[in-house]
Amino acid sequence: MLTLSAVVEDEIVVLGAHCDDIAIGMGGTLMAVARQRPGLRVRALVLTGGGTEREAEERAALEAFCAGASVDLTVLRHPDGRTPAHWDAVKNDLRAFAQNCTASLVFGPQRRDAHQDHRLLAELIPTEFRDHLVLGYEILKWETDTPQPTIFVPMTDDVARAKVNLLHEHYLSQSGHDWFDEPAFLGLSRLRGVQCRSPHAEAFAVEKALLSFG
């Protein structure tokens, strides 16, 4: 398998509909990028959970996943599960956020996610980040919407387990869900690892990218 290298500059953008989406979808990738790019700035936007215990969980979690990086997190107060009914407000908030970002690399949910909040955000990201490499992460959940990804970020077994440990340490509000457990998270990352010949991996969908042979 051919390895393509993404140029990570001083900043990356990470976007989520809910507190924990980013960590579940790309927690291992965050750890890797923060480790490999000292002084990185992580600009993060989450649509729901502002002013609740979930915002506090998200702040602590992203600081842990992005150790050594500077995390600039904004958590909005859109209604969980109802964001499509607030399309204008979500669009305006995403636009305002994008205008203050300098990154060329953007992470967010993938467009075919079955959850309405995830899907709306995924559909809006390319309308505000038009000249960026946008990578769509997958979020493990009840719906059978697991994508066929085209981009893989390999993880060692230690990193995969560290990700799961951080998820359980910081998102105590989610511990009662039957899908929020170690076998589920490690099962998916092991599957993605098999698909790229690595112990574990996180996978991403990319809709459009430029390839240079120079």
KELUM-903960 format. One record per atom (N, C-alpha, C): x, z, y; residue in three letters. Coordinates in steps of 0.2 Angstrom, whole numbers, padded with zeros to 4 digits, always signed. Example, Ala and Ser with C-alpha at 12.3 -4.5 7.8 and 13.67 -1.06 7.14 Angstrom:
2
+0066+0039-0028Ala+0062+0039-0022Ala+0066+0039-0016Ala+0064+0035-0011Ser+0068+0036-0005Ser+0064+0039+0000Ser
//
This chain:
214
+0004+0000-0006Met+0000+0000+0000Met+0004+0000+0006Met+0003-0004+0011Leu+0007-0005+0017Leu+0005+0000+0022Leu+0010+0004+0025Thr+0009+0009+0030Thr+0009+0006+0037Thr+0004+0007+0041Leu+0004+0005+0048Leu+0005+0011+0052Leu+0009+0011+0057Ser+0010+0017+0061Ser+0006+0016+0068Ser+0002+0022+0069Ala-0001+0022+0076Ala+0003+0026+0081Ala+0004+0023+0087Val+0008+0026+0092Val+0004+0032+0095Val+0006+0038+0094Val+0002+0043+0097Val+0006+0045+0104Val+0003+0045+0109Glu+0006+0046+0116Glu+0006+0054+0117Glu+0004+0055+0124Asp+0004+0062+0126Asp-0003+0065+0124Asp-0008+0061+0123Glu-0015+0064+0122Glu-0019+0060+0117Glu-0023+0064+0113Ile-0028+0060+0109Ile-0035+0063+0111Ile-0040+0059+0109Val-0047+0062+0110Val-0050+0063+0104Val-0054+0068+0103Val-0058+0070+0097Val-0065+0072+0099Val-0070+0069+0096Leu-0077+0069+0098Leu-0081+0072+0092Leu-0086+0076+0093Gly-0090+0079+0088Gly-0097+0080+0090Gly-0102+0079+0086Ala-0109+0081+0088Ala-0110+0088+0088Ala-0107+0092+0083His-0108+0099+0082His-0101+0102+0081His-0101+0109+0083Cys-0095+0113+0081Cys-0094+0113+0074Cys-0088+0111+0072Asp-0086+0110+0065Asp-0085+0103+0062Asp-0089+0098+0066Asp-0088+0091+0063Asp-0081+0089+0064Asp-0077+0090+0069Ile-0070+0088+0070Ile-0066+0091+0065Ile-0066+0097+0064Ala-0062+0101+0059Ala-0063+0099+0052Ala-0070+0098+0050Ile-0072+0095+0043Ile-0069+0088+0042Ile-0070+0084+0047Gly-0069+0077+0046Gly-0061+0075+0047Gly-0057+0079+0051Met-0050+0077+0052Met-0046+0083+0053Met-0048+0089+0050Gly-0043+0095+0051Gly-0036+0094+0049Gly-0035+0091+0044Gly-0028+0089+0041Gly-0025+0085+0046Gly-0028+0079+0048Thr-0025+0075+0053Thr-0023+0078+0059Thr-0027+0083+0062Leu-0025+0086+0068Leu-0019+0090+0067Leu-0019+0094+0061Met-0013+0098+0059Met-0006+0093+0059Met-0007+0087+0056Ala-0001+0083+0056Ala+0001+0080+0062Ala-0004+0078+0066Val-0002+0075+0073Val+0001+0080+0078Val-0002+0086+0078Ala+0000+0092+0082Ala+0008+0094+0080Ala+0009+0093+0073Arg+0016+0095+0071Arg+0021+0090+0073Arg+0019+0084+0072Gln+0023+0078+0073Gln+0024+0076+0081Gln+0020+0078+0085Arg+0020+0077+0092Arg+0020+0083+0096Arg+0026+0086+0097Pro+0026+0092+0101Pro+0023+0091+0108Pro+0020+0096+0111Gly+0017+0095+0118Gly+0011+0090+0118Gly+0008+0089+0113Leu+0002+0084+0113Leu-0004+0088+0116Leu-0008+0084+0120Arg-0014+0087+0123Arg-0020+0084+0119Arg-0024+0088+0116Val-0030+0086+0113Val-0036+0087+0117Val-0039+0082+0119Arg-0045+0082+0123Arg-0051+0082+0118Arg-0055+0087+0118Ala-0061+0087+0113Ala-0067+0088+0117Ala-0072+0085+0114Leu-0079+0085+0117Leu-0084+0086+0111Leu-0088+0091+0111Val-0093+0093+0106Val-0100+0093+0110Val-0105+0089+0107Leu-0112+0088+0111Leu-0116+0094+0110Leu-0116+0099+0105Thr-0120+0104+0104Thr-0117+0111+0103Thr-0120+0116+0104Gly-0117+0123+0103Gly-0115+0127+0109Gly-0115+0124+0115Gly-0112+0127+0120Gly-0116+0134+0122Gly-0112+0139+0123Gly-0115+0145+0125Gly-0117+0149+0119Gly-0115+0147+0113Thr-0117+0151+0107Thr-0111+0153+0103Thr-0112+0157+0098Glu-0107+0159+0094Glu-0103+0153+0091Glu-0106+0147+0090Arg-0103+0142+0087Arg-0098+0139+0092Arg-0099+0139+0098Glu-0093+0137+0103Glu-0087+0142+0102Glu-0088+0148+0102Ala-0082+0153+0101Ala-0079+0151+0094Ala-0082+0149+0089Glu-0079+0147+0083Glu-0075+0141+0084Glu-0078+0136+0087Glu-0075+0130+0088Glu-0068+0131+0092Glu-0068+0135+0097Arg-0062+0136+0101Arg-0057+0139+0097Arg-0058+0144+0093Ala-0053+0147+0089Ala-0051+0142+0084Ala-0055+0138+0081Ala-0053+0134+0075Ala-0049+0128+0078Ala-0051+0125+0083Leu-0046+0120+0086Leu-0040+0122+0088Leu-0039+0128+0091Glu-0033+0131+0093Glu-0028+0132+0086Glu-0032+0134+0081Ala-0028+0135+0075Ala-0026+0128+0072Ala-0030+0123+0071Phe-0029+0117+0068Phe-0024+0113+0073Phe-0024+0114+0079Cys-0019+0111+0083Cys-0013+0115+0086Cys-0011+0119+0081Ala-0005+0124+0083Ala+0000+0120+0087Ala+0003+0122+0093Gly+0008+0119+0096Gly+0006+0114+0101Gly-0001+0112+0101Ala-0004+0107+0106Ala-0008+0111+0111Ala-0009+0107+0116Ser-0014+0110+0121Ser-0021+0107+0120Ser-0025+0112+0119Val-0032+0110+0118Val-0037+0110+0124Val-0040+0105+0126Asp-0045+0105+0132Asp-0051+0103+0129Asp-0056+0109+0127Leu-0062+0108+0124Leu-0068+0109+0129Leu-0072+0104+0128Thr-0079+0105+0132Thr-0084+0105+0126Thr-0089+0110+0126Val-0094+0110+0122Val-0101+0110+0126Val-0105+0105+0125Leu-0111+0104+0129Leu-0117+0108+0125Leu-0122+0107+0129Arg-0128+0111+0126Arg-0134+0107+0124Arg-0133+0101+0122His-0138+0096+0119His-0141+0100+0113His-0148+0098+0112Pro-0151+0101+0106Pro-0149+0099+0100Pro-0147+0103+0095Asp-0145+0101+0088Asp-0150+0098+0085Asp-0149+0092+0082Gly-0154+0088+0078Gly-0158+0084+0083Gly-0158+0084+0089Arg-0162+0080+0094Arg-0159+0076+0099Arg-0152+0075+0098Thr-0149+0071+0103Thr-0151+0064+0104Thr-0154+0060+0099Pro-0157+0054+0101Pro-0162+0054+0106Pro-0166+0059+0106Ala-0171+0060+0111Ala-0168+0061+0118Ala-0162+0063+0119His-0158+0064+0125His-0153+0059+0126His-0154+0053+0125Trp-0149+0047+0125Trp-0146+0047+0131Trp-0150+0046+0137Asp-0147+0046+0144Asp-0142+0051+0145Asp-0144+0057+0144Ala-0140+0063+0146Ala-0133+0063+0141Ala-0134+0061+0135Val-0128+0061+0131Val-0123+0055+0133Val-0126+0049+0135Lys-0122+0044+0137Lys-0119+0046+0144Lys-0122+0049+0148Asn-0119+0051+0155Asn-0113+0056+0154Asn-0115+0061+0149Asp-0109+0066+0148Asp-0103+0063+0145Asp-0104+0058+0140Leu-0099+0055+0137Leu-0095+0050+0142Leu-0098+0047+0146Arg-0095+0043+0151Arg-0091+0047+0156Arg-0094+0053+0158Ala-0090+0057+0163Ala-0084+0060+0159Ala-0084+0062+0153Phe-0079+0064+0149Phe-0073+0059+0148Phe-0075+0053+0147Ala-0071+0047+0145Ala-0067+0045+0152Ala-0070+0046+0157Gln-0066+0044+0164Gln-0060+0049+0165Gln-0060+0055+0162Asn-0054+0059+0163Asn-0049+0059+0157Asn-0050+0054+0153Cys-0046+0054+0147Cys-0041+0048+0148Cys-0034+0049+0146Thr-0029+0044+0146Thr-0027+0042+0139Thr-0030+0045+0134Ala-0028+0043+0127Ala-0030+0036+0125Ala-0026+0033+0121Ser-0028+0026+0118Ser-0031+0027+0111Ser-0030+0033+0108Leu-0032+0034+0101Leu-0038+0039+0102Leu-0044+0037+0099Val-0050+0041+0099Val-0053+0042+0092Val-0055+0048+0090Phe-0058+0050+0084Phe-0065+0052+0085Phe-0069+0050+0081Gly-0076+0053+0081Gly-0080+0051+0074Gly-0086+0053+0074Pro-0090+0051+0068Pro-0090+0044+0067Pro-0091+0042+0060Gln-0092+0035+0059Gln-0099+0032+0060Gln-0100+0026+0061Arg-0106+0023+0064Arg-0112+0024+0058Arg-0110+0024+0052Arg-0115+0024+0047Arg-0117+0031+0044Arg-0115+0036+0048Asp-0117+0042+0046Asp-0125+0043+0046Asp-0127+0046+0041Ala-0135+0047+0041Ala-0138+0052+0046Ala-0134+0057+0048His-0136+0062+0052His-0137+0059+0059His-0143+0060+0062Gln-0145+0057+0069Gln-0140+0058+0074Gln-0138+0065+0075Asp-0133+0067+0080Asp-0126+0063+0079Asp-0124+0063+0073His-0117+0060+0072His-0118+0052+0073His-0123+0049+0071Arg-0124+0042+0072Arg-0124+0040+0079Arg-0128+0044+0083Leu-0129+0042+0090Leu-0122+0042+0093Leu-0118+0048+0092Leu-0112+0048+0095Leu-0107+0042+0093Leu-0107+0041+0087Ala-0103+0035+0084Ala-0105+0029+0088Ala-0111+0028+0089Glu-0114+0021+0092Glu-0112+0021+0099Glu-0111+0027+0103Leu-0110+0027+0110Leu-0102+0027+0111Leu-0098+0029+0107Ile-0091+0030+0108Ile-0088+0023+0110Ile-0089+0017+0106Pro-0086+0011+0109Pro-0089+0008+0115Pro-0094+0011+0118Thr-0097+0009+0124Thr-0093+0012+0130Thr-0090+0018+0129Glu-0086+0021+0134Glu-0079+0021+0133Glu-0077+0020+0127Phe-0070+0019+0125Phe-0068+0012+0122Phe-0069+0007+0127Arg-0069+0000+0125Arg-0062-0003+0123Arg-0057+0000+0126Asp-0050-0003+0125Asp-0046+0002+0121Asp-0049+0006+0116His-0045+0011+0112His-0046+0009+0105His-0041+0012+0101Leu-0042+0012+0094Leu-0046+0018+0092Leu-0052+0017+0089Val-0057+0022+0088Val-0057+0022+0080Val-0056+0028+0077Leu-0056+0030+0070Leu-0062+0034+0069Leu-0066+0032+0064Gly-0072+0036+0062Gly-0071+0041+0056Gly-0071+0047+0057Tyr-0070+0052+0051Tyr-0077+0053+0048Tyr-0076+0055+0042Glu-0082+0056+0037Glu-0084+0064+0037Glu-0090+0066+0037Ile-0092+0072+0037Ile-0096+0074+0030Ile-0093+0078+0026Leu-0096+0079+0020Leu-0103+0083+0021Leu-0108+0081+0017Lys-0115+0085+0018Lys-0119+0082+0013Lys-0126+0084+0014Trp-0131+0083+0009Trp-0132+0075+0008Trp-0133+0072+0013Glu-0134+0065+0013Glu-0129+0061+0009Glu-0132+0055+0006Thr-0127+0051+0002Thr-0125+0045+0006Thr-0121+0047+0012Asp-0119+0042+0016Asp-0111+0041+0016Asp-0108+0043+0011Thr-0101+0043+0011Thr-0099+0036+0012Thr-0094+0034+0017Pro-0092+0027+0018Pro-0087+0025+0013Pro-0086+0018+0014Gln-0080+0015+0011Gln-0075+0014+0016Gln-0070+0019+0017Pro-0065+0019+0022Pro-0060+0014+0021Pro-0057+0012+0027Thr-0051+0008+0027Thr-0044+0010+0029Thr-0045+0016+0032Ile-0039+0020+0034Ile-0038+0026+0031Ile-0032+0028+0029Phe-0031+0034+0025Phe-0025+0038+0029Phe-0026+0045+0029Val-0020+0049+0032Val-0018+0054+0026Val-0013+0053+0022Pro-0011+0057+0017Pro-0010+0064+0018Pro-0011+0068+0014Met-0010+0075+0015Met-0007+0078+0008Met-0003+0083+0009Thr+0000+0087+0003Thr-0005+0091+0001Thr-0004+0094-0005Asp-0009+0099-0008Asp-0009+0105-0003Asp-0003+0107-0001Asp-0003+0113+0004Asp-0007+0112+0010Asp-0007+0106+0013Val-0010+0105+0019Val-0018+0105+0018Val-0020+0102+0012Ala-0027+0101+0011Ala-0030+0108+0010Ala-0026+0113+0006Arg-0028+0120+0005Arg-0028+0124+0012Arg-0023+0122+0016Ala-0023+0126+0023Ala-0029+0124+0027Ala-0031+0117+0027Lys-0037+0115+0030Lys-0043+0119+0028Lys-0044+0119+0021Val-0050+0123+0019Val-0050+0130+0021Val-0044+0133+0020Asn-0043+0140+0022Asn-0045+0142+0030Asn-0043+0137+0034Leu-0045+0138+0041Leu-0052+0136+0042Leu-0055+0132+0038Leu-0062+0131+0039Leu-0066+0137+0037Leu-0064+0140+0032His-0068+0147+0030His-0066+0152+0035His-0060+0152+0037Glu-0058+0158+0042Glu-0062+0158+0048Glu-0063+0152+0051His-0066+0151+0058His-0073+0149+0058His-0076+0146+0053Tyr-0083+0145+0054Tyr-0087+0149+0049Tyr-0088+0155+0051Leu-0091+0160+0047Leu-0099+0159+0047Leu-0101+0156+0052Ser-0108+0154+0053Ser-0111+0149+0048Ser-0106+0145+0045Gln-0108+0140+0040Gln-0107+0142+0033Gln-0105+0148+0032Ser-0103+0150+0025Ser-0108+0150+0020Ser-0115+0151+0023Gly-0120+0151+0018Gly-0123+0144+0016Gly-0120+0139+0018His-0122+0132+0016His-0119+0131+0009His-0123+0128+0005Asp-0121+0127-0002Asp-0115+0121-0003Asp-0114+0117+0003Trp-0109+0112+0003Trp-0103+0115+0006Trp-0103+0120+0009Phe-0097+0123+0013Phe-0093+0127+0008Phe-0089+0124+0004Asp-0085+0128-0001Asp-0079+0124-0003Asp-0074+0127-0006Glu-0068+0124-0007Glu-0068+0118-0012Glu-0072+0119-0017Pro-0072+0113-0022Pro-0075+0107-0019Pro-0080+0108-0014Ala-0082+0102-0011Ala-0077+0098-0006Ala-0074+0102-0002Phe-0069+0100+0003Phe-0063+0097-0001Phe-0060+0100-0006Leu-0055+0098-0010Leu-0056+0092-0014Leu-0063+0092-0017Gly-0065+0086-0021Gly-0065+0080-0017Gly-0067+0080-0011Leu-0067+0074-0007Leu-0060+0072-0005Leu-0056+0077-0002Ser-0049+0075+0000Ser-0045+0072-0006Ser-0046+0075-0012Arg-0043+0073-0018Arg-0045+0066-0020Arg-0051+0064-0019Leu-0054+0057-0020Leu-0050+0052-0016Leu-0050+0054-0009Arg-0047+0050-0004Arg-0039+0049-0006Arg-0037+0055-0008Gly-0029+0054-0010Gly-0028+0049-0016Gly-0033+0050-0021Val-0032+0045-0027Val-0032+0038-0024Val-0036+0036-0019Gln-0037+0030-0016Gln-0031+0027-0012Gln-0027+0032-0010Cys-0021+0030-0007Cys-0015+0032-0010Cys-0015+0034-0016Arg-0009+0037-0020Arg-0006+0043-0017Arg-0010+0048-0015Ser-0007+0054-0012Ser-0011+0060-0015Ser-0008+0066-0015Pro-0011+0071-0018Pro-0018+0072-0015Pro-0019+0072-0008His-0025+0072-0005His-0025+0068+0001His-0030+0066+0005Ala-0030+0062+0011Ala-0037+0063+0015Ala-0037+0062+0021Glu-0043+0061+0025Glu-0043+0053+0026Glu-0050+0051+0027Ala-0051+0044+0027Ala-0055+0042+0033Ala-0054+0036+0036Phe-0057+0034+0042Phe-0060+0027+0042Phe-0065+0026+0046Ala-0067+0019+0046Ala-0065+0016+0053Ala-0063+0010+0053Val-0061+0007+0059Val-0065+0000+0060Val-0068-0001+0066Glu-0072-0007+0066Glu-0068-0012+0069Glu-0063-0011+0074Lys-0060-0016+0077Lys-0053-0014+0079Lys-0048-0018+0078Ala-0041-0016+0079Ala-0037-0023+0080Ala-0032-0022+0084Leu-0028-0028+0085Leu-0021-0027+0081Leu-0019-0032+0078Leu-0013-0032+0074Leu-0008-0037+0077Leu-0002-0034+0078Ser+0003-0037+0081Ser+0009-0038+0076Ser+0012-0044+0076Phe+0018-0045+0071Phe+0024-0046+0075Phe+0024-0043+0081Gly+0030-0044+0086Gly+0034-0038+0085Gly
//
